[in-house]
Amino acid sequence: LRGFGTVDIPAKDVLPNRTIVCADCMKIVMAAYQLLVSNELLVPFLAVMFECWIEIIKYNGLPNQATQQSHPDPNLGRMCAQAIVYVARTTPLPFKESMTTLSDHNRTVLEFAVRADMSGYPSAAAQAPQKKKLNLKSFKK
């Protein structure tokens, strides 16, 4: 997952199949998560997966947020952010416990990704709609 998500694998066919491979890997990871939900190995599993997902988010960015990497795919970042939000909602205590293993920078990236996913990825350039002006001169007594 990390190799395809961050284009670390030196192969000529990585880019065309990248999203499909990452989606399939994510399905496998989430199936493993479902099996470990009631297991004491869930926290170490989440700690490893958070590191992987954070690397993918840092490399690819999130929708409406540009990154300076070569060949970024914000959909991969969104997929990882959605997985993190799913874990946070379904198993909040192991989620919090595994966050303690992260560095401050990685914790900040994770929190940013969770907030972005929960807010629906608002555009950075989006502005609040302008209020319509009320013409008081047209109201006469």
DSSP file (Angstrom, degrees, kcal/mol; ACC not computed):
  #  RESIDUE AA STRUCTURE BP1 BP2  ACC     N-H-->O    O-->H-N    N-H-->O    O-->H-N    TCO  KAPPA ALPHA  PHI   PSI    X-CA   Y-CA   Z-CA
    1    1 A L     >        0   0    0      0, 0.0     4,-2.6     0, 0.0     5,-0.2   0.000 360.0 360.0 360.0 -47.6    0.0    0.0    0.0
    2    2 A R  H  >  +     0   0    0      2,-0.2     4,-2.0     1,-0.2     6,-0.3   0.901 360.0  54.3 -65.8 -39.9    2.7    2.4    1.0
    3    3 A G  H  4>S+     0   0    0      1,-0.2     5,-2.3     2,-0.2     6,-1.1   0.918 117.5  34.5 -61.7 -45.4    4.8    1.6   -2.1
    4    4 A F  H >45S+     0   0    0      3,-0.2     3,-0.5     2,-0.2    -1,-0.2   0.851 115.8  56.7 -77.0 -35.1    2.0    2.3   -4.6
    5    5 A G  H 3<5S+     0   0    0     -4,-2.6    68,-0.2     1,-0.2    -2,-0.2   0.807 120.2  28.8 -67.9 -29.6    0.6    5.1   -2.5
    6    6 A T  T 3<5S-     0   0    0     -4,-2.0    -1,-0.2    -5,-0.2    -2,-0.2   0.254 107.9-117.4-113.9  11.1    3.8    7.1   -2.5
    7    7 A V  T < 5 +     0   0    0     -3,-0.5    -3,-0.2    -4,-0.3    -4,-0.1   0.881  67.8 140.6  53.8  44.6    5.2    5.8   -5.8
    8    8 A D      < +     0   0    0     -5,-2.3    -4,-0.2    -6,-0.3    -5,-0.1   0.630  43.4  90.7 -85.3 -16.0    8.2    4.2   -4.1
    9    9 A I  S    S-     0   0    0     -6,-1.1     2,-1.8     1,-0.1     5,-0.1  -0.718  75.6-140.5 -85.3 118.3    8.1    1.2   -6.3
   10   10 A P        +     0   0    0      0, 0.0     2,-0.3     0, 0.0    -1,-0.1  -0.560  54.4 126.1 -81.1  85.5   10.3    1.7   -9.4
   11   11 A A    >   -     0   0    0     -2,-1.8     3,-1.1     1,-0.1     4,-0.3  -0.991  62.7-132.4-140.0 148.3    8.2    0.1  -12.0
   12   12 A K  T 3  S+     0   0    0     -2,-0.3     3,-0.2     1,-0.2    -1,-0.1   0.744 105.5  51.7 -73.6 -21.8    6.9    1.4  -15.3
   13   13 A D  T 3> S+     0   0    0      1,-0.2     4,-0.9     2,-0.1    -1,-0.2   0.227  80.8  97.3 -99.5  14.7    3.3    0.2  -14.7
   14   14 A V  H <> S+     0   0    0     -3,-1.1     4,-0.7     1,-0.2     3,-0.2   0.952  79.6  50.4 -68.5 -49.3    2.9    1.8  -11.3
   15   15 A L  H >4 S+     0   0    0     -4,-0.3     3,-0.8    -3,-0.2     4,-0.4   0.899 108.1  48.1 -64.0 -45.7    1.0    4.9  -12.3
   16   16 A P  H 34 S+     0   0    0      0, 0.0    -1,-0.2     0, 0.0     4,-0.2   0.852 123.3  33.4 -65.0 -30.8   -1.7    3.5  -14.5
   17   17 A N  H 3X S+     0   0    0     -4,-0.9     4,-2.6    -3,-0.2     5,-0.2   0.347  89.8 103.8-103.4   4.8   -2.7    0.8  -11.9
   18   18 A R  H <X S+     0   0    0     -3,-0.8     4,-2.5    -4,-0.7     5,-0.2   0.900  80.3  44.5 -60.2 -49.6   -1.9    2.8   -8.8
   19   19 A T  H  > S+     0   0    0     -4,-0.4     4,-2.3     1,-0.2    -1,-0.2   0.901 115.0  49.1 -65.1 -41.0   -5.5    3.7   -7.7
   20   20 A I  H  > S+     0   0    0     -4,-0.2     4,-2.3     2,-0.2    -2,-0.2   0.927 112.7  47.0 -64.6 -45.3   -6.8    0.2   -8.3
   21   21 A V  H  X S+     0   0    0     -4,-2.6     4,-2.6     1,-0.2    -2,-0.2   0.921 113.3  48.5 -64.0 -43.8   -4.0   -1.4   -6.4
   22   22 A C  H  X S+     0   0    0     -4,-2.5     4,-2.5    -5,-0.2    -1,-0.2   0.891 110.6  51.2 -64.7 -38.6   -4.3    1.0   -3.5
   23   23 A A  H  X S+     0   0    0     -4,-2.3     4,-1.9     2,-0.2    -1,-0.2   0.912 111.8  47.2 -64.1 -42.0   -8.1    0.4   -3.4
   24   24 A D  H  X S+     0   0    0     -4,-2.3     4,-1.8     2,-0.2    -2,-0.2   0.905 112.4  49.6 -66.0 -40.8   -7.6   -3.4   -3.3
   25   25 A C  H  X S+     0   0    0     -4,-2.6     4,-2.7     1,-0.2    -2,-0.2   0.900 108.8  53.1 -63.0 -40.1   -4.9   -3.0   -0.6
   26   26 A M  H  X S+     0   0    0     -4,-2.5     4,-2.7     1,-0.2    -1,-0.2   0.882 105.9  53.4 -64.3 -37.5   -7.3   -0.8    1.4
   27   27 A K  H  X S+     0   0    0     -4,-1.9     4,-1.9     2,-0.2    -1,-0.2   0.910 110.8  47.0 -61.7 -41.5  -10.0   -3.5    1.2
   28   28 A I  H  X S+     0   0    0     -4,-1.8     4,-2.3     2,-0.2    -2,-0.2   0.918 112.3  49.5 -66.0 -43.7   -7.6   -6.1    2.6
   29   29 A V  H  X S+     0   0    0     -4,-2.7     4,-2.3     1,-0.2    -2,-0.2   0.916 111.7  48.2 -62.1 -43.7   -6.5   -3.7    5.4
   30   30 A M  H  X S+     0   0    0     -4,-2.7     4,-2.2     2,-0.2    -1,-0.2   0.835 109.2  53.3 -69.3 -31.0  -10.0   -2.9    6.4
   31   31 A A  H  X S+     0   0    0     -4,-1.9     4,-1.6     2,-0.2    -1,-0.2   0.909 110.0  48.2 -66.1 -41.6  -10.9   -6.6    6.4
   32   32 A A  H  X S+     0   0    0     -4,-2.3     4,-1.6     2,-0.2    -2,-0.2   0.894 109.5  53.7 -64.1 -39.3   -8.0   -7.3    8.7
   33   33 A Y  H  X S+     0   0    0     -4,-2.3     4,-0.7     1,-0.2     3,-0.3   0.929 105.9  52.6 -59.6 -45.6   -9.2   -4.4   10.9
   34   34 A Q  H >< S+     0   0    0     -4,-2.2     3,-0.5     1,-0.2     4,-0.3   0.868 109.9  49.0 -59.4 -36.8  -12.6   -6.0   11.1
   35   35 A L  H 3< S+     0   0    0     -4,-1.6     3,-0.3     1,-0.2    -1,-0.2   0.809 113.6  46.2 -72.1 -28.8  -11.1   -9.2   12.3
   36   36 A L  H >< S+     0   0    0     -4,-1.6     3,-2.1    -3,-0.3     6,-0.3   0.418  79.2 103.8 -94.4   1.2   -8.9   -7.4   14.9
   37   37 A V  T << S+     0   0    0     -4,-0.7    -1,-0.2    -3,-0.5    -2,-0.1   0.869  91.8  33.8 -54.7 -41.4  -11.7   -5.2   16.4
   38   38 A S  T 3  S+     0   0    0     -3,-0.3     2,-0.3    -4,-0.3    -1,-0.3  -0.048 104.7  98.1-104.2  32.4  -12.1   -7.3   19.5
   39   39 A N  S X  S-     0   0    0     -3,-2.1     3,-1.5     1,-0.1     4,-0.2  -0.883  76.4-128.1-121.8 149.7   -8.4   -8.4   19.7
   40   40 A E  T 3  S+     0   0    0     -2,-0.3     3,-0.4     1,-0.3    -1,-0.1   0.617 106.1  68.0 -71.0 -11.1   -5.5   -7.0   21.8
   41   41 A L  T 3> S+     0   0    0      1,-0.2     4,-2.0     2,-0.1    -1,-0.3   0.430  74.1  91.1 -85.1   0.5   -3.5   -6.6   18.6
   42   42 A L  H <> S+     0   0    0     -3,-1.5     4,-2.8    -6,-0.3     5,-0.2   0.914  81.9  52.5 -64.6 -43.0   -5.7   -3.9   17.3
   43   43 A V  H  > S+     0   0    0     -3,-0.4     4,-2.3    -4,-0.2    -1,-0.2   0.937 112.1  43.6 -63.8 -47.9   -3.7   -1.0   18.8
   44   44 A P  H  > S+     0   0    0      0, 0.0     4,-1.9     0, 0.0    -1,-0.2   0.892 114.1  52.5 -63.8 -35.4   -0.4   -2.0   17.3
   45   45 A F  H  X S+     0   0    0     -4,-2.0     4,-2.4     1,-0.2    -2,-0.2   0.936 110.8  46.7 -62.1 -46.0   -2.1   -2.8   14.0
   46   46 A L  H  X S+     0   0    0     -4,-2.8     4,-3.0     1,-0.2     5,-0.2   0.871 107.8  56.7 -65.3 -36.5   -3.6    0.7   14.0
   47   47 A A  H  X S+     0   0    0     -4,-2.3     4,-1.6    -5,-0.2    -1,-0.2   0.920 111.0  43.6 -61.1 -42.5   -0.3    2.3   14.9
   48   48 A V  H  X S+     0   0    0     -4,-1.9     4,-1.8     2,-0.2    -2,-0.2   0.916 115.4  48.0 -67.6 -43.4    1.3    0.7   11.8
   49   49 A M  H  X S+     0   0    0     -4,-2.4     4,-3.2     1,-0.2     5,-0.2   0.875 107.5  55.5 -68.9 -36.2   -1.6    1.6    9.6
   50   50 A F  H  X S+     0   0    0     -4,-3.0     4,-2.7     2,-0.2     5,-0.2   0.924 107.2  50.4 -60.8 -42.9   -1.7    5.2   10.8
   51   51 A E  H  X S+     0   0    0     -4,-1.6     4,-1.9    -5,-0.2    -1,-0.2   0.920 114.0  45.2 -59.5 -43.6    2.0    5.6    9.8
   52   52 A C  H  X S+     0   0    0     -4,-1.8     4,-2.0     2,-0.2    -2,-0.2   0.945 114.6  46.7 -65.4 -49.3    1.3    4.2    6.4
   53   53 A W  H  X S+     0   0    0     -4,-3.2     4,-2.4     1,-0.2    -2,-0.2   0.878 111.1  52.6 -63.1 -38.1   -1.9    6.2    5.8
   54   54 A I  H  X S+     0   0    0     -4,-2.7     4,-2.9    -5,-0.2    -1,-0.2   0.899 107.3  51.8 -66.1 -40.0   -0.2    9.4    7.0
   55   55 A E  H  X S+     0   0    0     -4,-1.9     4,-2.1    -5,-0.2    -1,-0.2   0.906 111.3  47.8 -61.3 -40.7    2.7    8.9    4.6
   56   56 A I  H  X S+     0   0    0     -4,-2.0     4,-2.7     2,-0.2     5,-0.3   0.899 112.5  48.6 -67.4 -40.2    0.2    8.5    1.7
   57   57 A I  H  X S+     0   0    0     -4,-2.4     4,-2.6     1,-0.2    -2,-0.2   0.919 111.7  49.5 -65.8 -42.8   -1.7   11.6    2.8
   58   58 A K  H  < S+     0   0    0     -4,-2.9    -2,-0.2     1,-0.2    -1,-0.2   0.889 116.1  43.0 -63.0 -38.1    1.5   13.6    3.0
   59   59 A Y  H  < S+     0   0    0     -4,-2.1    10,-0.4    -5,-0.2    -2,-0.2   0.933 127.6  26.7 -73.4 -46.3    2.6   12.5   -0.4
   60   60 A N  H  < S-     0   0    0     -4,-2.7    -3,-0.2     1,-0.2    -2,-0.2   0.681  93.1-150.8 -94.4 -20.3   -0.8   12.8   -2.2
   61   61 A G     <  -     0   0    0     -4,-2.6    16,-0.2    -5,-0.3    -1,-0.2  -0.263  26.2 -78.2  74.8-171.0   -2.5   15.5   -0.3
   62   62 A L    >   -     0   0    0      3,-0.4     3,-1.9    15,-0.1    13,-0.1  -0.803  59.3 -68.9-121.8 164.5   -6.3   15.7    0.1
   63   63 A P  T 3  S+     0   0    0      0, 0.0    -1,-0.1     0, 0.0     3,-0.1  -0.265 122.3  15.3 -54.3 141.0   -8.9   17.0   -2.4
   64   64 A N  T 3  S+     0   0    0      1,-0.1    60,-0.6    59,-0.1     2,-0.4   0.621 108.6  97.9  67.1  16.1   -8.7   20.8   -2.9
   65   65 A Q    <   -     0   0    0     -3,-1.9    -3,-0.4    58,-0.1    -1,-0.1  -0.925  67.7-141.7-136.0 111.2   -5.2   20.9   -1.3
   66   66 A A        -     0   0    0     -2,-0.4     2,-0.3    -5,-0.1    -4,-0.1  -0.292  12.9-162.9 -72.8 152.8   -2.3   20.9   -3.6
   67   67 A T        -     0   0    0     -7,-0.1    -8,-0.1     2,-0.1    -9,-0.0  -0.946  21.8-135.8-131.8 155.4    1.0   19.0   -2.9
   68   68 A Q        +     0   0    0     -2,-0.3    -8,-0.1     2,-0.1    -9,-0.1   0.328  67.0 113.9 -94.5   7.2    4.4   19.5   -4.5
   69   69 A Q  S    S-     0   0    0    -10,-0.4     2,-0.4     1,-0.1    -2,-0.1  -0.280  75.3-100.8 -74.8 162.3    5.1   15.8   -5.1
   70   70 A S  S    S+     0   0    0      1,-0.2    -1,-0.1   -63,-0.0    -2,-0.1  -0.726 100.4   2.5 -84.7 134.8    5.4   14.2   -8.5
   71   71 A H  S    S-     0   0    0     -2,-0.4    -1,-0.2     1,-0.2     2,-0.1   0.902  83.6-177.4  60.0  49.1    2.3   12.3   -9.6
   72   72 A P        -     0   0    0      0, 0.0    -1,-0.2     0, 0.0   -12,-0.1  -0.479  14.3-163.5 -74.6 149.6    0.0   13.1   -6.6
   73   73 A D    >>  -     0   0    0    -68,-0.2     3,-1.7    -2,-0.1     4,-1.1  -0.866   6.1-166.0-132.0  98.4   -3.4   11.5   -6.5
   74   74 A P  H 3> S+     0   0    0      0, 0.0     4,-2.5     0, 0.0     5,-0.2   0.733  85.8  69.4 -59.4 -21.6   -5.7   13.3   -3.9
   75   75 A N  H 3> S+     0   0    0      1,-0.2     4,-2.2     2,-0.2     5,-0.1   0.857  97.0  51.8 -64.7 -33.3   -8.1   10.4   -4.2
   76   76 A L  H <> S+     0   0    0     -3,-1.7     4,-2.0     2,-0.2    -1,-0.2   0.898 109.6  49.1 -69.4 -39.6   -5.6    8.2   -2.4
   77   77 A G  H  X S+     0   0    0     -4,-1.1     4,-2.4   -16,-0.2    -2,-0.2   0.910 111.5  49.5 -63.2 -41.3   -5.3   10.7    0.4
   78   78 A R  H  X S+     0   0    0     -4,-2.5     4,-2.6     2,-0.2    -2,-0.2   0.899 107.8  54.3 -63.9 -40.3   -9.0   10.9    0.7
   79   79 A M  H  X S+     0   0    0     -4,-2.2     4,-1.7     1,-0.2    -1,-0.2   0.901 111.0  45.5 -61.0 -41.4   -9.3    7.1    0.8
   80   80 A C  H  X S+     0   0    0     -4,-2.0     4,-2.2     2,-0.2    -1,-0.2   0.901 111.6  51.6 -69.0 -40.7   -6.8    7.1    3.7
   81   81 A A  H  X S+     0   0    0     -4,-2.4     4,-2.4     1,-0.2    -2,-0.2   0.899 108.8  51.7 -62.5 -40.0   -8.6    9.9    5.5
   82   82 A Q  H  X S+     0   0    0     -4,-2.6     4,-2.3     1,-0.2    -1,-0.2   0.882 108.9  50.7 -64.1 -37.8  -11.9    8.0    5.2
   83   83 A A  H  X S+     0   0    0     -4,-1.7     4,-2.4     2,-0.2    -2,-0.2   0.905 109.9  49.9 -65.7 -41.0  -10.3    4.9    6.7
   84   84 A I  H  X S+     0   0    0     -4,-2.2     4,-2.5     2,-0.2    -2,-0.2   0.919 111.5  48.1 -64.1 -43.5   -9.0    6.9    9.6
   85   85 A V  H  X S+     0   0    0     -4,-2.4     4,-2.2     2,-0.2    -1,-0.2   0.903 110.4  52.3 -63.7 -40.6  -12.4    8.5   10.2
   86   86 A Y  H  X S+     0   0    0     -4,-2.3     4,-2.3     1,-0.2     5,-0.3   0.922 110.9  47.0 -60.8 -44.5  -14.0    5.1   10.0
   87   87 A V  H  X S+     0   0    0     -4,-2.4     4,-2.5     1,-0.2     8,-0.2   0.914 111.2  51.9 -63.4 -42.6  -11.6    3.7   12.6
   88   88 A A  H  < S+     0   0    0     -4,-2.5    -1,-0.2     1,-0.2    -2,-0.2   0.873 114.0  43.4 -63.1 -36.8  -12.2    6.7   14.9
   89   89 A R  H  < S+     0   0    0     -4,-2.2    -1,-0.2    -5,-0.2    -2,-0.2   0.857 119.8  39.5 -78.0 -35.1  -15.9    6.3   14.8
   90   90 A T  H  < S+     0   0    0     -4,-2.3    -2,-0.2     1,-0.2    -3,-0.2   0.822 131.8  19.5 -88.6 -31.4  -16.1    2.5   15.2
   91   91 A T     X  +     0   0    0     -4,-2.5     4,-1.9    -5,-0.3    -1,-0.2  -0.602  67.6 166.3-136.8  75.7  -13.3    2.0   17.8
   92   92 A P  H  > S+     0   0    0      0, 0.0     4,-2.4     0, 0.0     5,-0.2   0.860  74.0  51.6 -64.6 -37.7  -12.6    5.3   19.5
   93   93 A L  H  > S+     0   0    0      2,-0.2     4,-2.5     1,-0.2     5,-0.2   0.957 112.9  42.7 -68.7 -49.3  -10.6    4.0   22.5
   94   94 A P  H  > S+     0   0    0      0, 0.0     4,-2.5     0, 0.0    -1,-0.2   0.868 113.0  56.7 -62.1 -32.3   -8.1    2.0   20.4
   95   95 A F  H  X S+     0   0    0     -4,-1.9     4,-1.4    -8,-0.2    -2,-0.2   0.951 110.4  42.3 -60.4 -49.7   -8.0    5.0   18.0
   96   96 A K  H  X S+     0   0    0     -4,-2.4     4,-0.8     1,-0.2    -1,-0.2   0.895 114.3  51.9 -64.4 -40.3   -6.9    7.3   20.8
   97   97 A E  H >< S+     0   0    0     -4,-2.5     3,-0.6     1,-0.2     4,-0.3   0.888 110.4  47.1 -65.6 -39.3   -4.5    4.8   22.3
   98   98 A S  H >< S+     0   0    0     -4,-2.5     3,-1.0     1,-0.2     4,-0.2   0.744 102.0  65.6 -76.1 -21.8   -2.8    4.2   18.9
   99   99 A M  H >< S+     0   0    0     -4,-1.4     3,-1.3     1,-0.2    -1,-0.2   0.765  88.9  68.4 -67.8 -24.0   -2.5    8.0   18.3
  100  100 A T  T << S+     0   0    0     -4,-0.8    -1,-0.2    -3,-0.6    -2,-0.2   0.717  92.1  59.9 -68.5 -18.4   -0.2    8.2   21.3
  101  101 A T  T <  S+     0   0    0     -3,-1.0    -1,-0.3    -4,-0.3    -2,-0.2   0.607  89.1  94.5 -82.9 -11.0    2.5    6.3   19.3
  102  102 A L  S <  S-     0   0    0     -3,-1.3     2,-0.0    -4,-0.2   -55,-0.0  -0.469  79.5-113.6 -83.1 151.5    2.6    9.0   16.6
  103  103 A S     >  -     0   0    0     -2,-0.1     4,-2.5     1,-0.1     5,-0.2  -0.317  35.3-104.0 -71.2 165.8    5.0   11.9   16.5
  104  104 A D  H  > S+     0   0    0      1,-0.2     4,-2.1     2,-0.2     5,-0.1   0.907 121.5  49.5 -60.4 -42.5    3.6   15.4   16.9
  105  105 A H  H  > S+     0   0    0      1,-0.2     4,-2.2     2,-0.2    -1,-0.2   0.934 112.6  46.1 -64.0 -46.2    3.9   16.2   13.2
  106  106 A N  H  > S+     0   0    0      1,-0.2     4,-2.5     2,-0.2    -1,-0.2   0.869 110.7  53.6 -65.8 -35.5    2.1   12.9   12.2
  107  107 A R  H  X S+     0   0    0     -4,-2.5     4,-2.6     2,-0.2    -1,-0.2   0.894 108.3  50.5 -64.2 -39.0   -0.6   13.5   14.8
  108  108 A T  H  X S+     0   0    0     -4,-2.1     4,-2.4     2,-0.2    -2,-0.2   0.911 110.4  48.9 -64.8 -42.3   -1.2   17.0   13.3
  109  109 A V  H  X S+     0   0    0     -4,-2.2     4,-2.4     2,-0.2    -2,-0.2   0.916 112.0  49.6 -62.5 -43.1   -1.4   15.5    9.8
  110  110 A L  H  X S+     0   0    0     -4,-2.5     4,-2.4     2,-0.2    -2,-0.2   0.924 111.6  47.6 -62.9 -45.2   -3.9   12.9   11.0
  111  111 A E  H  X S+     0   0    0     -4,-2.6     4,-2.5     1,-0.2    -1,-0.2   0.896 111.7  50.7 -63.6 -39.8   -6.0   15.5   12.8
  112  112 A F  H  X S+     0   0    0     -4,-2.4     4,-2.5     1,-0.2    -1,-0.2   0.912 110.9  48.9 -63.0 -42.7   -6.0   17.7    9.7
  113  113 A A  H  X S+     0   0    0     -4,-2.4     4,-2.4     2,-0.2    -2,-0.2   0.894 111.5  49.3 -65.7 -39.8   -7.1   14.7    7.5
  114  114 A V  H  X S+     0   0    0     -4,-2.4     4,-2.4     2,-0.2    -2,-0.2   0.932 113.0  46.6 -65.1 -45.5   -9.9   13.8    9.9
  115  115 A R  H  X S+     0   0    0     -4,-2.5     4,-1.6     1,-0.2    -2,-0.2   0.909 112.8  50.0 -63.8 -40.7  -11.2   17.4   10.0
  116  116 A A  H  X>S+     0   0    0     -4,-2.5     5,-2.5     1,-0.2     4,-0.6   0.916 112.6  46.8 -63.8 -42.8  -11.0   17.7    6.2
  117  117 A D  H ><5S+     0   0    0     -4,-2.4     3,-0.6     1,-0.2    -2,-0.2   0.899 113.0  48.5 -67.7 -39.3  -12.9   14.5    5.6
  118  118 A M  H 3<5S+     0   0    0     -4,-2.4    -1,-0.2     1,-0.2    -2,-0.2   0.768 112.0  49.3 -73.3 -24.0  -15.6   15.3    8.2
  119  119 A S  H 3<5S-     0   0    0     -4,-1.6    -1,-0.2    -5,-0.2    -2,-0.2   0.503 116.0-111.6 -93.0  -3.9  -16.1   18.8    6.7
  120  120 A G  T <<5 -     0   0    0     -4,-0.6    -3,-0.2    -3,-0.6    -4,-0.1   0.743  56.2 -75.7  84.5  23.3  -16.3   17.5    3.1
  121  121 A Y      < -     0   0    0     -5,-2.5    -1,-0.1    -6,-0.2    -4,-0.1   0.957  59.3-153.8  55.4  63.1  -13.1   19.0    1.8
  122  122 A P        -     0   0    0      0, 0.0    -1,-0.1     0, 0.0     2,-0.1  -0.388  24.9-101.5 -65.7 146.4  -14.0   22.7    1.4
  123  123 A S    >   -     0   0    0      1,-0.1     3,-0.9     2,-0.1   -58,-0.1  -0.420  18.2-136.7 -68.2 139.9  -12.1   24.5   -1.2
  124  124 A A  T 3  S+     0   0    0    -60,-0.6    -1,-0.1     1,-0.2   -59,-0.1   0.814 107.3  47.9 -66.7 -28.5   -9.3   26.7    0.1
  125  125 A A  T 3  S+     0   0    0    -61,-0.1    -1,-0.2     2,-0.1     2,-0.1   0.459  84.8 119.6 -90.9  -1.2  -10.4   29.5   -2.3
  126  126 A A    <   -     0   0    0     -3,-0.9     2,-0.3     1,-0.0     0, 0.0  -0.418  46.3-163.6 -68.4 136.8  -14.1   29.2   -1.4
  127  127 A Q        -     0   0    0     -2,-0.1     3,-0.1     1,-0.0    -2,-0.1  -0.847  27.3 -97.4-118.4 156.1  -15.5   32.3    0.0
  128  128 A A        -     0   0    0     -2,-0.3     3,-0.1     1,-0.1    -1,-0.0  -0.455  52.7 -96.8 -67.5 143.6  -18.7   32.9    1.9
  129  129 A P        -     0   0    0      0, 0.0     2,-0.2     0, 0.0    -1,-0.1  -0.342  43.5-108.3 -63.0 142.8  -21.5   34.1   -0.4
  130  130 A Q        -     0   0    0      1,-0.1     2,-0.2    -3,-0.1     3,-0.0  -0.467  32.7-113.1 -73.5 142.1  -21.9   37.9   -0.3
  131  131 A K        -     0   0    0     -2,-0.2     2,-0.2     1,-0.1    -1,-0.1  -0.499  30.8-113.8 -74.1 141.5  -24.9   39.2    1.4
  132  132 A K        -     0   0    0     -2,-0.2     2,-0.3     1,-0.1    -1,-0.1  -0.542  31.3-119.0 -74.3 140.5  -27.5   40.9   -0.8
  133  133 A K        -     0   0    0     -2,-0.2     2,-0.6    -3,-0.0    -1,-0.1  -0.620  20.3-135.8 -82.8 139.1  -27.8   44.6   -0.1
  134  134 A L        -     0   0    0     -2,-0.3     2,-1.0     3,-0.0     3,-0.1  -0.840   8.3-143.6 -97.3 123.7  -31.2   45.7    1.0
  135  135 A N    >   -     0   0    0     -2,-0.6     3,-0.8     1,-0.2     4,-0.2  -0.763  18.6-179.2 -90.3 101.8  -32.4   48.9   -0.7
  136  136 A L  G >  S+     0   0    0     -2,-1.0     3,-1.1     1,-0.2    -1,-0.2   0.672  71.4  73.9 -76.8 -16.8  -34.3   50.7    2.1
  137  137 A K  G 3  S+     0   0    0      1,-0.2    -1,-0.2    -3,-0.1    -2,-0.0   0.770  87.4  62.5 -68.4 -24.4  -35.2   53.6   -0.3
  138  138 A S  G <  S+     0   0    0     -3,-0.8     2,-0.8     1,-0.1    -1,-0.2   0.666  87.0  82.8 -76.9 -14.0  -37.8   51.4   -2.0
  139  139 A F    <   +     0   0    0     -3,-1.1     2,-0.3    -4,-0.2    -1,-0.1  -0.819  62.2 173.2 -92.6 114.2  -39.8   51.1    1.3
  140  140 A K              0   0    0     -2,-0.8    -2,-0.0     1,-0.1    -3,-0.0  -0.872 360.0 360.0-119.1 152.5  -42.0   54.1    1.8
  141  141 A K              0   0    0     -2,-0.3    -1,-0.1     0, 0.0    -2,-0.0   0.434 360.0 360.0 -90.8 360.0  -44.6   54.8    4.4
